Amino acid sequence: MNLNFTSRLFFKQAWPQHCFLCAAACRHDPVCIACRQELPRPVAPICAVCATPLAGDAVLCGACLRQPPAFAHTVAAWQYAWPLDRLIHAFKFHHQFSLLPVLAEPLLDRLRDQPAPDILVPMPLHPQRLRQRGYNQALLLAQHLSRHLKIPLLKTVCQRTRHTTEQSGLSRAERVSNLRHAFICAATVRGQHIALIDDVMTSGSSAHWLALALRDAGALSVQCWVLARTPPNAA
């Protein structure tokens, strides 16, 4: 029997379960309280544009000063490090949908106090990769945020037109080149303020090229909302 995302989430939460990280009993929560307290939050200060950690009193990181990305701001709930990386990997690649509320909770807490954009746009997958994986984790996150924040979601306004190499394992320069002109916008977003939704920001290359496509389609501004930001030394 095939179960959609909502059904799987219901069955995961309907009966007591064990913590995904330490296996301790935790009633209906996929991650126990003790393990939640170990999850790595962003360390202030961070770059106002890409949310990478900064040293000293700087406002922007060197990369954003040298070559500003096409997006204006980033909100990240977590730092992409152990043990959070295990949770995101399981959600992204292994159908562990019950982890989504845990991962998204601090992101929702931060976003409720900020001015809302006009629409949400998930990071698209190329059709070939979507067939391989079976779902787009960025779309599931965007749907979750849309429901809780009451912000419209445009699922298919943007498309990934090139089947690129997986970003993981590439150098920063290779990531930038890999995604050049990989996105198009199938409809106008003229005059819209947009939040781009993704699970992890590493180099920011994906977000930059998609934000550029959105701005070319008429968007007034683009910001990024992500579950986690990869530390610079791990990018």
Summary of the structure (lengths in Angstrom):
residues: 235
radius of gyration: 17.5
end to end distance: 39.5
largest distance: 55.4
contacts: 731
relative contact order: 0.16
helix: 37%
strand: 17%
